[in-house]
Amino acid sequence: MENFSQFNRTAAAGAQARFDEGLRKHMLGIYRNMGIGLLVTALVSMGVASSPAALALIFGTPLKWVAMFAPLAFIFFFQFRIERMTTAGAQFAFFAFSAVMGVSMAAIFVVYTATSIASAFFAASAMFLGLSLWGYTTNRDISGWGSFLFVGLLALIGVSIVNIFLGSGSLQILISAIGVVIFAGLTAYDTQRIKSEYIAYAGHQGLEKMAVMAALSLYLNLINMFQFLLAFMGQREE
């Protein structure tokens, strides 16, 4: 009987070790895709910013509206098409979205100093890493944050659109500060959600595509934190 109990404990420990290893590989794959997406965005953004002709074509004509709203169109595309895509197709679409995002963000290299951009990115990255690690390791259930953060995000988008027409500097500072808080919360929330999805769908055929969507969620959290931090603390070119 004792040998049987020992066998059960050994089998359970082995199963737990395999599960933990699978979860680590899943998360590392997500962060790897996210990292590649960030690299694509940075390279495209710097490439466009280094070309006066490209900047004039994109941001000096009505194409600027395409550059601004194309990333949003890609996100809707993901939401409605992800189920019909292959995993490879979903990854390609994510990297294409990262490139489009790079075009959209190229103007920051004209508006802000290189030092400000680097400082904001490193600050956002440090916040992201800390919050994502906390979301992954905490035993606290933060799933209830989702509804609150989603409502806050919708309100933030609405106020941001209004401020496009108002052009209020004070309101923009407030928007930036609130935006950092919202996407900081989303970083921790999404990390825990992704971990929970793995627990629920481990071994499921669609898990790899879910990992691409997870990379997109975390990518957007970091990019938005960076942009709001840059707007909040960035020094503009004179």
C-alpha positions as CSV (number, residue, x, y, z in Angstrom):
1,M,0.0,0.0,0.0
2,E,2.8,2.3,0.9
3,N,4.6,1.6,-2.4
4,F,1.3,2.4,-4.3
5,S,1.0,5.7,-2.5
6,Q,4.6,6.5,-3.3
7,F,4.0,5.6,-6.9
8,N,1.0,8.0,-7.0
9,R,3.0,10.8,-5.5
10,T,5.8,10.3,-8.0
11,A,3.3,10.2,-10.9
12,A,1.6,13.4,-9.7
13,A,4.9,15.1,-9.3
14,G,5.9,14.1,-12.8
15,A,2.6,15.3,-14.2
16,Q,3.0,18.6,-12.4
17,A,6.6,19.0,-13.7
18,R,5.4,18.4,-17.3
19,F,2.6,20.9,-16.9
20,D,4.9,23.5,-15.5
21,E,7.4,23.0,-18.3
22,G,4.5,23.3,-20.9
23,L,3.3,26.5,-19.3
24,R,6.8,28.0,-19.3
25,K,7.3,27.1,-23.0
26,H,3.9,28.6,-23.8
27,M,4.7,31.9,-22.0
28,L,8.2,32.1,-23.5
29,G,6.7,31.6,-27.0
30,I,4.3,34.4,-26.3
31,Y,7.0,36.8,-25.1
32,R,9.2,35.7,-28.1
33,N,6.5,36.6,-30.6
34,M,5.8,39.9,-28.7
35,G,9.5,40.7,-28.8
36,I,9.8,40.1,-32.5
37,G,6.7,42.3,-33.0
38,L,8.3,45.1,-31.1
39,L,11.5,44.7,-33.1
40,V,9.6,44.9,-36.4
41,T,7.7,48.0,-35.1
42,A,11.0,49.7,-34.1
43,L,12.8,49.0,-37.3
44,V,9.9,50.1,-39.5
45,S,9.3,53.2,-37.4
46,M,13.0,54.3,-37.5
47,G,13.1,53.5,-41.2
48,V,10.2,55.7,-42.0
49,A,11.4,58.5,-39.7
50,S,14.8,58.5,-41.3
51,S,13.2,59.3,-44.8
52,P,11.9,62.8,-45.2
53,A,10.2,61.7,-48.4
54,A,8.3,59.0,-46.6
55,L,7.4,61.3,-43.7
56,A,6.1,63.9,-46.1
57,L,4.1,61.3,-48.0
58,I,2.5,59.7,-45.0
59,F,2.0,62.5,-42.5
60,G,1.8,65.5,-44.9
61,T,-1.1,64.1,-46.9
62,P,-4.5,62.5,-46.0
63,L,-2.6,59.2,-45.8
64,K,-1.9,60.3,-42.1
65,W,-5.5,59.2,-41.3
66,V,-4.8,55.8,-42.9
67,A,-1.6,55.5,-40.8
68,M,-3.5,56.4,-37.7
69,F,-6.5,54.1,-38.1
70,A,-4.9,51.1,-39.9
71,P,-3.7,49.5,-36.6
72,L,-7.2,49.6,-35.3
73,A,-8.5,48.0,-38.5
74,F,-5.9,45.2,-38.1
75,I,-7.2,44.5,-34.5
76,F,-10.7,44.1,-35.8
77,F,-9.4,41.9,-38.5
78,F,-7.8,39.7,-35.9
79,Q,-10.9,39.5,-33.9
80,F,-13.1,38.4,-36.8
81,R,-10.7,36.2,-38.7
82,I,-8.5,34.5,-36.1
83,E,-10.7,31.4,-36.0
84,R,-10.3,30.8,-39.8
85,M,-6.5,31.4,-39.8
86,T,-3.8,28.8,-39.5
87,T,-1.2,29.4,-36.7
88,A,1.3,30.5,-39.3
89,G,-1.2,32.9,-40.9
90,A,-2.0,34.4,-37.5
91,Q,1.7,34.9,-36.8
92,F,2.2,36.6,-40.2
93,A,-0.8,38.8,-39.6
94,F,0.6,39.8,-36.2
95,F,4.0,40.8,-37.6
96,A,2.3,42.7,-40.5
97,F,0.3,44.5,-37.8
98,S,3.6,45.3,-36.0
99,A,4.9,46.8,-39.2
100,V,1.8,48.9,-39.8
101,M,2.1,50.1,-36.1
102,G,5.7,51.1,-36.9
103,V,4.5,53.3,-39.7
104,S,1.9,54.9,-37.5
105,M,4.4,55.6,-34.7
106,A,7.2,57.0,-37.0
107,A,6.1,60.6,-36.2
108,I,7.3,60.3,-32.6
109,F,10.9,60.5,-33.9
110,V,10.1,63.9,-35.3
111,V,8.1,65.2,-32.3
112,Y,10.3,63.9,-29.4
113,T,14.0,63.8,-28.7
114,A,15.8,60.5,-29.0
115,T,16.6,60.6,-25.3
116,S,13.0,61.0,-24.3
117,I,11.9,58.1,-26.6
118,A,14.6,55.8,-25.1
119,S,13.8,56.9,-21.5
120,A,10.0,56.3,-22.0
121,F,10.6,52.9,-23.6
122,F,12.9,51.7,-20.9
123,A,10.5,52.9,-18.2
124,A,7.5,51.3,-19.9
125,S,9.5,48.0,-20.4
126,A,10.5,48.0,-16.7
127,M,6.9,48.5,-15.6
128,F,5.7,45.9,-18.1
129,L,8.2,43.3,-16.9
130,G,7.4,43.9,-13.2
131,L,3.6,43.8,-13.7
132,S,3.6,40.9,-16.0
133,L,5.8,38.9,-13.5
134,W,3.4,39.8,-10.7
135,G,0.4,38.8,-12.8
136,Y,2.0,35.5,-13.5
137,T,3.1,34.6,-10.0
138,T,0.4,36.1,-7.7
139,N,-2.1,33.9,-6.1
140,R,-4.6,36.7,-5.9
141,D,-7.5,36.4,-8.4
142,I,-7.5,39.6,-10.4
143,S,-10.0,38.5,-13.0
144,G,-12.5,41.0,-11.6
145,W,-10.3,43.8,-12.9
146,G,-11.3,43.1,-16.5
147,S,-14.7,44.8,-16.5
148,F,-13.4,47.9,-14.7
149,L,-10.3,48.2,-17.0
150,F,-12.4,47.7,-20.1
151,V,-14.9,50.5,-19.1
152,G,-11.9,52.7,-18.2
153,L,-10.4,52.0,-21.6
154,L,-13.6,52.9,-23.5
155,A,-13.9,56.2,-21.5
156,L,-10.2,57.0,-22.2
157,I,-10.7,56.4,-25.9
158,G,-13.8,58.7,-25.9
159,V,-12.0,61.5,-24.1
160,S,-8.9,61.2,-26.3
161,I,-11.1,61.6,-29.4
162,V,-12.8,64.7,-27.9
163,N,-9.3,66.2,-27.1
164,I,-8.2,65.8,-30.7
165,F,-10.6,68.7,-31.4
166,L,-10.1,70.5,-28.1
167,G,-6.4,70.4,-28.2
168,S,-6.1,70.8,-24.4
169,G,-2.6,70.3,-23.0
170,S,-3.8,69.9,-19.5
171,L,-6.4,67.3,-20.5
172,Q,-3.8,65.5,-22.5
173,I,-1.5,65.2,-19.4
174,L,-4.5,63.7,-17.5
175,I,-5.3,61.3,-20.3
176,S,-1.7,60.2,-20.4
177,A,-1.5,59.6,-16.7
178,I,-4.8,57.6,-16.6
179,G,-3.7,55.7,-19.7
180,V,-0.5,54.5,-18.0
181,V,-2.5,53.3,-15.1
182,I,-5.1,51.5,-17.2
183,F,-2.5,49.7,-19.4
184,A,-0.4,48.8,-16.3
185,G,-3.4,47.1,-14.9
186,L,-4.2,45.4,-18.2
187,T,-0.6,44.0,-18.3
188,A,-1.1,42.2,-15.0
189,Y,-4.7,41.2,-15.8
190,D,-3.8,39.8,-19.3
191,T,-0.8,37.9,-18.0
192,Q,-3.0,36.1,-15.4
193,R,-5.7,35.6,-18.0
194,I,-3.2,34.0,-20.4
195,K,-1.9,31.7,-17.7
196,S,-5.5,30.7,-16.8
197,E,-6.3,30.0,-20.5
198,Y,-3.3,27.6,-20.7
199,I,-4.6,25.8,-17.6
200,A,-8.0,25.5,-19.2
201,Y,-6.9,24.6,-22.8
202,A,-3.5,22.8,-22.3
203,G,-3.3,20.2,-25.1
204,H,-6.1,21.9,-27.1
205,Q,-5.5,22.2,-30.8
206,G,-6.2,26.0,-30.9
207,L,-3.7,26.9,-28.1
208,E,-1.0,28.0,-30.5
209,K,-3.4,30.6,-32.1
210,M,-4.5,31.7,-28.7
211,A,-0.8,32.3,-28.0
212,V,-0.6,34.7,-31.0
213,M,-3.6,36.6,-29.7
214,A,-1.9,36.7,-26.2
215,A,1.2,38.1,-27.8
216,L,-0.9,40.8,-29.4
217,S,-2.6,41.7,-26.1
218,L,0.7,42.1,-24.3
219,Y,2.3,43.9,-27.2
220,L,-0.5,46.5,-27.2
221,N,-0.2,47.0,-23.4
222,L,3.5,47.8,-23.7
223,I,3.1,50.0,-26.8
224,N,0.3,52.0,-25.2
225,M,2.2,52.4,-21.9
226,F,5.2,53.6,-23.8
227,Q,3.1,56.1,-25.8
228,F,1.3,57.5,-22.8
229,L,4.5,57.7,-20.8
230,L,6.2,59.5,-23.7
231,A,3.3,62.0,-24.0
232,F,3.5,62.5,-20.2
233,M,7.2,62.9,-19.7
234,G,8.7,63.3,-23.2
235,Q,10.8,66.3,-24.2
236,R,9.8,67.7,-27.6
237,E,12.2,68.6,-30.3
238,E,12.8,72.3,-30.6
